[in-house]
Amino acid sequence: GVIANGAGLTMATLDVLSEFGGRPGVFLDLGGTDDPKKVTEAFLLMAQAKPRAVFLNIFGGVTRCDTVAKGLVEAMRQVPESDRFPLVARIRGNNETEGIEILRAAGITSIPQLRESAQAAVAAAGGRA
């Protein structure tokens, strides 16, 4: 699965995953929100699809990477252990350093380079993402 912010970034993310053999079954566009509660709700909605893995790709122009990370970490806490799946995050931009620290402290893989993070997501999903 893919969670990104903005239609253009979401479509580009799907293309990059496809380039590496990924076949995302579901995607979700956060739009411009960085409200942690809305990010949590979106992620829990994604979790209902039972993806093999999720690739989070966020560009923080106005969107704050740290608040997105907080919502993501809270959502992971709410997903039952038996329903958890690998998560690879790429967050770049506004409050990027803080966001990466939040993710890594929660044990979430965060890779800032697009190609490397996409490859990691495809590998984590066993070729499906």
C-alpha positions as CSV (number, residue, x, y, z in Angstrom):
1,G,0.0,0.0,0.0
2,V,1.0,3.6,-0.5
3,I,0.2,6.7,1.6
4,A,1.4,10.0,0.1
5,N,0.4,13.6,0.2
6,G,-0.9,15.1,-3.1
7,A,-2.1,13.5,-6.2
8,G,1.1,14.1,-8.2
9,L,3.3,12.7,-5.5
10,T,1.0,9.7,-5.0
11,M,1.0,8.9,-8.8
12,A,4.8,9.3,-9.0
13,T,5.2,7.0,-6.0
14,L,3.1,4.3,-7.6
15,D,5.2,4.6,-10.8
16,V,8.5,4.3,-8.9
17,L,7.3,1.3,-7.0
18,S,6.2,-0.3,-10.3
19,E,9.6,0.4,-11.7
20,F,11.1,-1.8,-9.0
21,G,8.5,-4.6,-9.4
22,G,6.0,-3.4,-6.8
23,R,2.3,-3.8,-7.4
24,P,0.6,-1.6,-4.8
25,G,-2.9,-2.9,-4.2
26,V,-4.2,0.2,-2.4
27,F,-3.2,3.9,-2.1
28,L,-4.3,6.8,0.0
29,D,-3.7,10.5,-0.6
30,L,-3.4,12.5,2.6
31,G,-3.8,15.7,0.6
32,G,-2.3,18.6,2.6
33,T,-3.2,17.4,6.1
34,D,-0.6,16.9,8.8
35,D,-3.1,16.7,11.6
36,P,-1.9,13.7,13.6
37,K,-5.4,12.5,14.3
38,K,-6.3,12.5,10.6
39,V,-3.0,10.8,9.7
40,T,-3.8,8.1,12.4
41,E,-7.3,7.6,10.9
42,A,-5.9,7.4,7.4
43,F,-3.3,4.8,8.4
44,L,-5.9,2.7,10.3
45,L,-8.1,2.8,7.2
46,M,-5.1,1.6,5.1
47,A,-4.5,-1.2,7.7
48,Q,-8.0,-2.5,7.1
49,A,-6.9,-3.5,3.6
50,K,-4.3,-5.8,5.1
51,P,-1.4,-4.7,2.9
52,R,1.8,-6.7,2.8
53,A,3.7,-3.5,3.4
54,V,3.1,0.2,3.4
55,F,5.3,2.9,1.8
56,L,4.7,6.3,3.3
57,N,6.0,9.1,1.0
58,I,5.6,12.6,2.3
59,F,6.9,15.9,1.0
60,G,6.6,18.6,3.6
61,G,6.2,21.9,1.9
62,V,3.5,23.2,4.1
63,T,2.9,19.8,5.6
64,R,5.0,19.2,8.7
65,C,6.8,15.9,8.7
66,D,7.0,15.7,12.5
67,T,3.2,15.8,12.9
68,V,2.7,13.3,10.2
69,A,5.2,11.0,12.0
70,K,3.4,11.4,15.3
71,G,0.1,10.4,13.7
72,L,1.8,7.4,12.0
73,V,3.4,6.2,15.2
74,E,0.1,6.5,17.1
75,A,-1.6,4.5,14.3
76,M,1.0,1.7,14.5
77,R,0.4,1.5,18.2
78,Q,-3.3,0.9,17.5
79,V,-2.9,-1.8,15.0
80,P,-3.1,-5.2,16.7
81,E,0.3,-7.1,16.8
82,S,-1.2,-9.9,14.7
83,D,-2.3,-7.4,11.9
84,R,1.0,-5.4,11.7
85,F,2.9,-5.2,8.5
86,P,6.2,-3.7,7.4
87,L,6.3,0.1,7.0
88,V,8.9,2.1,5.1
89,A,8.8,5.9,5.3
90,R,10.3,8.6,3.2
91,I,9.6,12.1,4.6
92,R,11.3,15.2,3.2
93,G,10.8,18.8,3.9
94,N,9.3,20.9,6.7
95,N,10.6,19.5,10.1
96,E,12.1,16.5,8.4
97,T,14.8,15.8,11.0
98,E,12.3,15.8,13.8
99,G,10.0,13.5,11.9
100,I,12.7,11.0,11.1
101,E,13.7,11.0,14.8
102,I,10.1,10.2,15.8
103,L,9.9,7.4,13.3
104,R,13.2,5.8,14.1
105,A,12.5,6.0,17.9
106,A,9.4,3.9,17.2
107,G,11.4,1.4,15.1
108,I,10.0,2.5,11.8
109,T,12.3,2.4,8.8
110,S,12.9,5.8,7.4
111,I,15.0,6.2,4.2
112,P,15.2,9.8,2.7
113,Q,16.2,8.8,-0.8
114,L,13.2,7.9,-3.1
115,R,14.7,5.1,-5.0
116,E,16.2,3.4,-2.0
117,S,13.0,3.7,0.1
118,A,10.9,2.4,-2.8
119,Q,13.2,-0.6,-3.2
120,A,13.0,-1.3,0.5
121,A,9.2,-1.1,0.4
122,V,9.0,-3.5,-2.5
123,A,11.4,-5.9,-0.8
124,A,9.4,-5.7,2.5
125,A,6.2,-6.6,0.6
126,G,7.7,-9.5,-1.2
127,G,7.3,-7.6,-4.5
128,R,3.9,-6.2,-4.0
129,A,4.1,-3.0,-1.8
